[in-house]
Amino acid sequence: MRVPSLTLAAAGAALLAPTTLPAAAEPPQDRPAARSENVEAPSAVTAAALLDRLQTCTRVSRGRYRTDDGAPARVPVCDTRTAVFWKADLDVDCDGRPTGRCNRRTDPYFSAATAYAESGGRYLNAQSLPYIVLPAPSRIWDHRASGIGGGSVAAVIYRGRVQYAVVGDTGPRDLIGEASYATARGLGILPDPLRGGAAEDVTYIVFKDARVTRLEDRRATKAAGERLARLFARGG
């Protein structure tokens, strides 16, 4: 069950108002991307190579997170020299600029704002931009202490696929396991915010001190992600 994401920008007026994209530009239906039509080219680093580096967990979080409201707190955030990681579910986040697939009609938890924004000040577009959601800083874990924040580069893994993404939003302090519509679709997961998502076995790797300056620049994110993933898989 999703709950409304928290946005660091909600209290201020520094960012521009969200812009609605024309419905004609939207895809005809909600469905995961087939391997042949995945918007991201296959990663040079395999999912297996990355997962092989995650055999043990040195916990950096003081406690554990819930994957859903009311569920047991079972998910720790684990630490390595160059990244943190966790294994959870994937709830589909549609927050950001309203689109044909992400709006108040399609998602009762929809928020037109995200914690972080594009270089021009507009909120992120969950339908087209792969991003992940971090728990808001708390006594459990403060991601800022790990060199992670808006624009940090992440690799999300599910059933043999690797999707590179940015940190684009924050959520409740005690919940973990959420990513944008575009992230879900790129992983072959049904991206519908109500009926979609994955119940388990989604791995999130977030690289420390590695950010893109333009969150909307998917090419830069993919290039950085592939470079960081290669280093990580080699033991970096």
One Martini backbone bead per residue (centre of mass of N, CA, C, O) as a GRO file, in nm:
protein
  236
    1MET     BB    1   0.092   0.038   0.026
    2ARG     BB    2   0.051   0.357  -0.044
    3VAL     BB    3   0.186   0.666   0.052
    4PRO     BB    4   0.244   0.974   0.073
    5SER     BB    5   0.484   1.161  -0.032
    6LEU     BB    6   0.754   1.345   0.047
    7THR     BB    7   0.837   1.701   0.023
    8LEU     BB    8   1.084   1.944   0.034
    9ALA     BB    9   0.923   2.159  -0.164
   10ALA     BB   10   0.635   2.221  -0.040
   11ALA     BB   11   0.711   2.485   0.142
   12GLY     BB   12   0.785   2.615  -0.131
   13ALA     BB   13   0.828   2.850  -0.433
   14ALA     BB   14   1.082   2.785  -0.620
   15LEU     BB   15   0.912   2.609  -0.789
   16LEU     BB   16   0.743   2.525  -1.048
   17ALA     BB   17   0.467   2.455  -1.187
   18PRO     BB   18   0.298   2.210  -1.305
   19THR     BB   19   0.283   2.025  -1.617
   20THR     BB   20   0.063   1.928  -1.862
   21LEU     BB   21   0.039   1.675  -2.073
   22PRO     BB   22  -0.064   1.560  -2.351
   23ALA     BB   23  -0.254   1.284  -2.418
   24ALA     BB   24  -0.143   1.215  -2.710
   25ALA     BB   25   0.158   1.139  -2.586
   26GLU     BB   26   0.055   0.881  -2.479
   27PRO     BB   27   0.035   0.574  -2.408
   28PRO     BB   28  -0.218   0.332  -2.462
   29GLN     BB   29  -0.089   0.157  -2.212
   30ASP     BB   30  -0.046  -0.043  -1.941
   31ARG     BB   31   0.292  -0.173  -1.951
   32PRO     BB   32   0.548  -0.353  -1.970
   33ALA     BB   33   0.850  -0.380  -2.095
   34ALA     BB   34   0.986  -0.528  -2.333
   35ARG     BB   35   1.292  -0.627  -2.410
   36SER     BB   36   1.281  -0.497  -2.709
   37GLU     BB   37   1.147  -0.205  -2.573
   38ASN     BB   38   1.339  -0.104  -2.391
   39VAL     BB   39   1.453   0.210  -2.312
   40GLU     BB   40   1.694   0.049  -2.225
   41ALA     BB   41   1.979  -0.070  -2.271
   42PRO     BB   42   2.165  -0.313  -2.217
   43SER     BB   43   2.368  -0.394  -1.979
   44ALA     BB   44   2.712  -0.442  -1.930
   45VAL     BB   45   2.601  -0.522  -1.651
   46THR     BB   46   2.499  -0.770  -1.472
   47ALA     BB   47   2.291  -0.871  -1.232
   48ALA     BB   48   2.469  -1.101  -1.122
   49ALA     BB   49   2.724  -0.931  -1.068
   50LEU     BB   50   2.592  -0.748  -0.857
   51LEU     BB   51   2.468  -0.961  -0.662
   52ASP     BB   52   2.746  -1.091  -0.585
   53ARG     BB   53   2.812  -0.825  -0.395
   54LEU     BB   54   2.537  -0.905  -0.192
   55GLN     BB   55   2.579  -1.145   0.028
   56THR     BB   56   2.629  -0.925   0.247
   57CYS     BB   57   2.533  -0.741   0.556
   58THR     BB   58   2.621  -0.412   0.643
   59ARG     BB   59   2.473  -0.228   0.861
   60VAL     BB   60   2.354   0.122   0.856
   61SER     BB   61   2.103   0.087   0.988
   62ARG     BB   62   1.944   0.090   1.300
   63GLY     BB   63   1.713  -0.041   1.145
   64ARG     BB   64   1.399  -0.121   1.003
   65TYR     BB   65   1.182  -0.164   0.729
   66ARG     BB   66   0.896  -0.112   0.565
   67THR     BB   67   0.701  -0.190   0.272
   68ASP     BB   68   0.429  -0.146   0.437
   69ASP     BB   69   0.162  -0.050   0.584
   70GLY     BB   70   0.177  -0.265   0.873
   71ALA     BB   71   0.427  -0.404   0.831
   72PRO     BB   72   0.698  -0.551   0.894
   73ALA     BB   73   1.025  -0.482   1.006
   74ARG     BB   74   1.284  -0.618   0.761
   75VAL     BB   75   1.459  -0.378   0.622
   76PRO     BB   76   1.778  -0.324   0.552
   77VAL     BB   77   2.057  -0.115   0.529
   78CYS     BB   78   2.341  -0.152   0.333
   79ASP     BB   79   2.704  -0.156   0.337
   80THR     BB   80   2.959  -0.004   0.144
   81ARG     BB   81   3.213   0.173   0.019
   82THR     BB   82   3.023   0.279  -0.260
   83ALA     BB   83   2.746   0.163  -0.130
   84VAL     BB   84   2.402   0.101  -0.107
   85PHE     BB   85   2.154  -0.153   0.009
   86TRP     BB   86   1.836  -0.319  -0.088
   87LYS     BB   87   1.553  -0.544  -0.022
   88ALA     BB   88   1.232  -0.532  -0.187
   89ASP     BB   89   0.987  -0.377  -0.311
   90LEU     BB   90   0.748  -0.225  -0.566
   91ASP     BB   91   0.619   0.080  -0.564
   92VAL     BB   92   0.428   0.298  -0.752
   93ASP     BB   93   0.539   0.615  -0.857
   94CYS     BB   94   0.353   0.925  -0.974
   95ASP     BB   95   0.499   1.162  -0.895
   96GLY     BB   96   0.441   1.487  -1.029
   97ARG     BB   97   0.385   1.547  -1.326
   98PRO     BB   98   0.114   1.541  -1.504
   99THR     BB   99  -0.029   1.260  -1.672
  100GLY     BB  100  -0.196   1.009  -1.825
  101ARG     BB  101  -0.074   0.793  -1.591
  102CYS     BB  102  -0.018   1.050  -1.385
  103ASN     BB  103  -0.277   1.107  -1.154
  104ARG     BB  104  -0.567   1.153  -0.965
  105ARG     BB  105  -0.719   0.922  -1.119
  106THR     BB  106  -0.489   0.686  -1.113
  107ASP     BB  107  -0.388   0.819  -0.819
  108PRO     BB  108  -0.476   0.869  -0.485
  109TYR     BB  109  -0.155   0.952  -0.401
  110PHE     BB  110  -0.112   1.193  -0.560
  111SER     BB  111   0.162   1.418  -0.640
  112ALA     BB  112   0.280   1.723  -0.798
  113ALA     BB  113   0.535   1.658  -0.623
  114THR     BB  114   0.888   1.667  -0.559
  115ALA     BB  115   1.179   1.680  -0.384
  116TYR     BB  116   1.290   1.696  -0.673
  117ALA     BB  117   1.435   1.860  -0.965
  118GLU     BB  118   1.485   2.000  -1.236
  119SER     BB  119   1.693   2.232  -1.375
  120GLY     BB  120   1.426   2.426  -1.440
  121GLY     BB  121   1.214   2.343  -1.177
  122ARG     BB  122   1.066   2.104  -1.248
  123TYR     BB  123   0.903   1.847  -1.191
  124LEU     BB  124   0.890   1.530  -1.215
  125ASN     BB  125   0.853   1.246  -1.452
  126ALA     BB  126   0.738   0.934  -1.384
  127GLN     BB  127   0.674   0.820  -1.674
  128SER     BB  128   0.985   0.891  -1.799
  129LEU     BB  129   1.145   0.877  -1.517
  130PRO     BB  130   1.391   0.716  -1.356
  131TYR     BB  131   1.308   0.667  -1.011
  132ILE     BB  132   1.364   0.692  -0.662
  133VAL     BB  133   1.271   0.625  -0.318
  134LEU     BB  134   1.335   0.769  -0.011
  135PRO     BB  135   1.362   0.783   0.301
  136ALA     BB  136   1.332   0.986   0.530
  137PRO     BB  137   1.503   1.120   0.756
  138SER     BB  138   1.625   0.932   1.045
  139ARG     BB  139   1.706   0.712   1.297
  140ILE     BB  140   1.743   0.480   1.102
  141TRP     BB  141   1.816   0.679   0.841
  142ASP     BB  142   2.066   0.894   0.679
  143HIS     BB  143   2.151   0.944   0.357
  144ARG     BB  144   2.349   1.188   0.384
  145ALA     BB  145   2.574   1.022   0.544
  146SER     BB  146   2.617   0.848   0.253
  147GLY     BB  147   2.619   1.047   0.001
  148ILE     BB  148   2.298   1.100  -0.039
  149GLY     BB  149   2.064   1.227  -0.299
  150GLY     BB  150   1.967   1.425  -0.520
  151GLY     BB  151   2.079   1.248  -0.815
  152SER     BB  152   2.149   0.988  -0.741
  153VAL     BB  153   2.280   0.686  -0.837
  154ALA     BB  154   2.102   0.391  -0.960
  155ALA     BB  155   2.043   0.033  -0.921
  156VAL     BB  156   1.785  -0.173  -1.052
  157ILE     BB  157   1.672  -0.509  -0.963
  158TYR     BB  158   1.491  -0.756  -1.184
  159ARG     BB  159   1.494  -1.045  -1.326
  160GLY     BB  160   1.781  -0.959  -1.483
  161ARG     BB  161   1.741  -0.655  -1.454
  162VAL     BB  162   1.870  -0.321  -1.533
  163GLN     BB  163   1.797  -0.002  -1.378
  164TYR     BB  164   1.862   0.322  -1.421
  165ALA     BB  165   1.869   0.585  -1.167
  166VAL     BB  166   1.730   0.832  -0.960
  167VAL     BB  167   1.702   1.038  -0.703
  168GLY     BB  168   1.357   1.194  -0.665
  169ASP     BB  169   1.243   1.105  -0.373
  170THR     BB  170   1.041   1.112  -0.075
  171GLY     BB  171   0.931   0.937   0.215
  172PRO     BB  172   0.855   0.771   0.461
  173ARG     BB  173   1.052   0.689   0.738
  174ASP     BB  174   0.942   0.357   0.747
  175LEU     BB  175   0.969   0.329   0.429
  176ILE     BB  176   1.037   0.088   0.157
  177GLY     BB  177   0.994   0.051  -0.188
  178GLU     BB  178   1.023   0.285  -0.438
  179ALA     BB  179   0.912   0.375  -0.777
  180SER     BB  180   0.875   0.467  -1.079
  181TYR     BB  181   0.703   0.404  -1.354
  182ALA     BB  182   0.960   0.383  -1.537
  183THR     BB  183   1.108   0.176  -1.368
  184ALA     BB  184   0.905  -0.051  -1.380
  185ARG     BB  185   0.889  -0.078  -1.688
  186GLY     BB  186   1.200  -0.136  -1.731
  187LEU     BB  187   1.161  -0.416  -1.545
  188GLY     BB  188   0.874  -0.554  -1.622
  189ILE     BB  189   0.666  -0.394  -1.453
  190LEU     BB  190   0.373  -0.313  -1.361
  191PRO     BB  191   0.295   0.048  -1.353
  192ASP     BB  192   0.048   0.054  -1.202
  193PRO     BB  193  -0.037   0.218  -0.903
  194LEU     BB  194  -0.261  -0.007  -0.817
  195ARG     BB  195  -0.183  -0.302  -0.977
  196GLY     BB  196   0.112  -0.287  -0.948
  197GLY     BB  197   0.419  -0.410  -0.911
  198ALA     BB  198   0.629  -0.560  -0.651
  199ALA     BB  199   0.647  -0.779  -0.373
  200GLU     BB  200   0.955  -0.867  -0.451
  201ASP     BB  201   1.294  -0.886  -0.539
  202VAL     BB  202   1.410  -0.588  -0.510
  203THR     BB  203   1.708  -0.417  -0.600
  204TYR     BB  204   1.895  -0.154  -0.435
  205ILE     BB  205   2.147   0.066  -0.570
  206VAL     BB  206   2.346   0.326  -0.413
  207PHE     BB  207   2.567   0.566  -0.493
  208LYS     BB  208   2.825   0.727  -0.367
  209ASP     BB  209   2.907   1.035  -0.456
  210ALA     BB  210   2.683   1.015  -0.717
  211ARG     BB  211   2.582   1.269  -0.944
  212VAL     BB  212   2.345   1.439  -1.120
  213THR     BB  213   2.259   1.762  -1.230
  214ARG     BB  214   2.045   1.637  -1.440
  215LEU     BB  215   1.778   1.444  -1.377
  216GLU     BB  216   1.660   1.433  -1.687
  217ASP     BB  217   1.934   1.291  -1.779
  218ARG     BB  218   1.943   0.976  -1.895
  219ARG     BB  219   2.219   0.943  -2.025
  220ALA     BB  220   2.389   1.024  -1.782
  221THR     BB  221   2.280   0.809  -1.592
  222LYS     BB  222   2.359   0.560  -1.757
  223ALA     BB  223   2.662   0.617  -1.778
  224ALA     BB  224   2.714   0.630  -1.474
  225GLY     BB  225   2.594   0.358  -1.397
  226GLU     BB  226   2.782   0.176  -1.567
  227ARG     BB  227   3.045   0.268  -1.443
  228LEU     BB  228   2.975   0.203  -1.143
  229ALA     BB  229   2.900  -0.094  -1.186
  230ARG     BB  230   3.173  -0.195  -1.282
  231LEU     BB  231   3.327  -0.121  -1.026
  232PHE     BB  232   3.150  -0.280  -0.829
  233ALA     BB  233   3.185  -0.567  -0.961
  234ARG     BB  234   3.513  -0.540  -0.908
  235GLY     BB  235   3.514  -0.410  -0.594
  236GLY     BB  236   3.459  -0.079  -0.567
   0.00000   0.00000   0.00000
